[in-house]
Amino acid sequence: MCGIVGFFSSERPISPEALERATRVLEHRGPDGQRQWVSPSGRVGLGHARLAIIDLETGQQPLSNEDESVFAVVNGELYDFERIRADLRGRGHEFRTGSDSEVLLHLYEEYGVHCVQHLRGEFAFVLWDERRQLLFAARDRFGIKPLFFAEAGGTLFLASEVKALFAAGVEARWDHESFGQVTALAGHTPERSLFDGVSQLLPGHYMIATRRGHQLFRYWDFDYPANVSAPSAGAGATREDAERLRASLDEAVRLRLRADVPVCCYLSGGLDSCSLLGLMAQQASRPVRAFNLSFAEPEYDEAAIAREMATHCNAELVTVPVSQNDLAESLPDAVWHAEQIFLNGHGAAKYRLSRAVREAGYEVVLTGEGADEVFAGYPHFRRDMLLYDRIGQDPTAVRAALSELNASNGVSRGLLLPAGEALPLGAFQRVLGFAPSWVESGATLGFKMRALLTPDFLAEQERNDPAGALLRTIDVGGQLRGRSPVHQSMYLWSKMPLPNYILSVLGDRMEMAHSVEGRVPFLDHEVVELARSLPVSAKIFGMTEKHVLREAARSVLTRTVYQRQKHPFLAPPAAAVKGGALSDLMQSTLRGRGLARVPFFERRRVIELLDALPERPPAERAALDPVLMQMLSACILAERFGLS
């Protein structure tokens, strides 16, 4: 993994000094060397901060083809590259390095922009075609690797992180509409960022830029099958489904074990990471080292289950204890790296975990992110099935199952399941006929947040209609209409929280903060394409989530993990811990000058909430924690980036 930068000016030469500054600020993504290239015209520049994983000796970037008519910088891993390289050599292409990234140049020579269809992996890249005077940039199908862009002064800037755009000269300002979406729905639309004028290249899309401007094109989408007559509450996953998935996962893991440096994995007590460890252990030539987070609060700690699983797989377990003091110490840096609003302290916990991985000498870690999205693991998907996929379901059984779902997912209430009054979601009712449970959960947070916003900002956001804005970014007719409600909900989740939060706050940014490359087998696109073809009943069978994954991985799991229900990765709520260091940081920041840097909050109301907090019952304090964490992380962003 690396940090990449691209500049393209339609008229004037770019600034090599700005290119160097932008590359340098990404050193955490690539501590093994930095290089820049500027085109003969001076109008194009590429920068690369390298983390050496494949071809440690000759894989420096920017890369060029044989006649130096095509240059590129790549962030990520392109799997199965040896096979692709052999095929391209057979067609007469010559390779200068042993790097996986170099296949991109030659695939582009063969297929043009359609080369993205031949790429398998986690990637973002910027490529310059000197002959055609064309810039070509793309992002992987799920947004595992970030890529932001902005235009200023006639120059198009692209970079792995927004801070590199700021270093290049893009002005750092809040985007009011994006912030309003976060406060209303706990997340902003997928093409936006929190910063005015800064956009994201959407997952599964590529950009073409010439002197006449730039255009964006979609090259992949989920394409869930049209709804069929079989009820969602069907027979579950078949043996054939599980065997096909197991073969696909085995291949995805095998490809991601290819590295010229040691590979480890994260391990919680959940089905996803435990399945991953089990699959790795069967293919690795030596015991796998697994890293686990541990919290003092028992309802959030999974260390005992992780130990049992590690013993089962003959893995070497490293447990990383994380206290409230640790979270308070790491949160400001974690927010700076994420460039995103936090809902919980789990981002800071993941920051500590990734640091422990690097300190132990590892640069590559396999992670379980994506399984909940692909196999309907979250409790809100089960709620959607019970409420909206009604064919074949007994109403009495549904009521009992809903009651059981709420009772057994206490830590998820208010974040992954609705809790309390919600902001209106009329746009979803009009367009889809229902509001997905995860959207409703965000709207319950939005209702709590509303009382803390200034009247002017509230009026501004009512005009913007956050729910309608989200739906306007989605191909409703092509990707949602005619699909089962659960698949519609899964699709929408994979377009907003997955790339903007799960793969950022809990993925790439926390890993790359410590120069660690995260690899995500469950988001191998061939695994996903197999999973999307399966009916809802193969994913949710009764009240059992990720049914087909359980069956596919059953032989490598402990009985405890196989039978266990989804437990979300959350840090203990800071607001529920009286006198804890993270709670103290929250109180001091929101009472002090930090809040004044954020123009959206009504200071008097925030102080009233903080004053009343100690006397509220623990459950109420926990329910308010995401609201307070959003405000705290906003204050940190404003201070660290000097936002205006």
Secondary structure, 3 states (H helix, E strand, C coil): CEEEEEEEECCCCCCHHHHHHHHHCCHHHCCCCEEEEECCCCCEEEEEEECCCCCCCCCCCCEECCCCCEEEEEEEEECCHHHHHHHHHHCCCCCCCCCCCCHHHHHHHHHHHHHHHHCCEEEEEEEEECCCCEEEEEECCCCCCCCEEEEECCEEEEECCHHHHHHHCCCCCECHHHHHHHHHHCCCCCCECCECCCEECCCCEEEEEECCEEEEEECCCCCCCCCCCCCCCCCCCCHHHHHHHHHHHHHHHHHHCCCCCCEEEECCCCHHHHHHHHHHHHHCCCCCEEEEEECCCHHHCCHHHHHHHHHHCCCEEEEEECCHHHHHHHHHHHHHHHCCCCCCCHHHHHHHHHHHHHHCCCCEEECCCCHHHHCCCCHHHHHHHHHHCCCCCCHHHHHHHHHHHHHCCHHHECCCECCCCCCCCHHHHHHHCCCCHHHHHHHHHHHHHHCCECHHHHHHHHHHCHHHHHHHCCCHHHHHCCCCHHHHHHHHHHHCHHHHHHCHHHHHHHHHCCCCEEECHHHCHHHHHHHHCCCHHHHEECCEECHHHHHHHHHHCCHHHHHCCCCCCCCCCHHHCCCCHHHHHHHHHHHCHHHHCCCCECHHHHHHHHHHHHHCCHHHHHHHHHHHHHHHHHHHHHHHHCCC
